[in-house]
């Protein structure tokens, strides 16, 4: 199947590791012109080298805090000065964050709103007009199944994922007349460094029966408990969905939240 992604200009946020990096690799394999961004320049350089090793394709990379409008504007100008357009936007910036309405400090909410919501708003606000001029575009927002099936222990992440889902639907309706397709992926239990660093400690706190288990043992057990397919997902499996949603093969699926959770209707 020809996805029609050759020479498409793809901008991926939060792409130095995990799902963002896997997505960059998939698009590079399809011969797209990939630009990755993140906050840490050293990690971006490592990501660039890994993509080159795996795909034999070069990617551009920029250090950027996407919650800052001026930084996004500056990076987008550099991209359009070089390529003249941006065809595809993958909003992947963000992280898992435990905490409920009552117990989580306001600082945690503010930080997550910046990285998950304002990052998405900033990139769409700046890049959507470029897509409209070209009468073609694809946007994928990485969300969580928690935005559909919330867990009160993860209200920060899941409440904001619900907001992402709503913004995705609104954007899809606004941009559909310009041949711009907008979707979200509701991600379940996918094994990433982010998950291991942010969620494994919480598992040990909330699941005393697993407190003494090794990381691999916890991940194997939780994967079986959480998902009908019996395991954690892989970043590449999310990346492949994003690649299809952004391809020429998809001109009719828009405004949707694609559940990629191994059949699970809960998260943690």
Order of alpha helices (4+ residues) and beta strands (2+ residues): beta-alpha-beta-alpha-beta-alpha-beta-alpha-alpha-beta-alpha-beta-alpha-alpha-alpha-alpha-beta
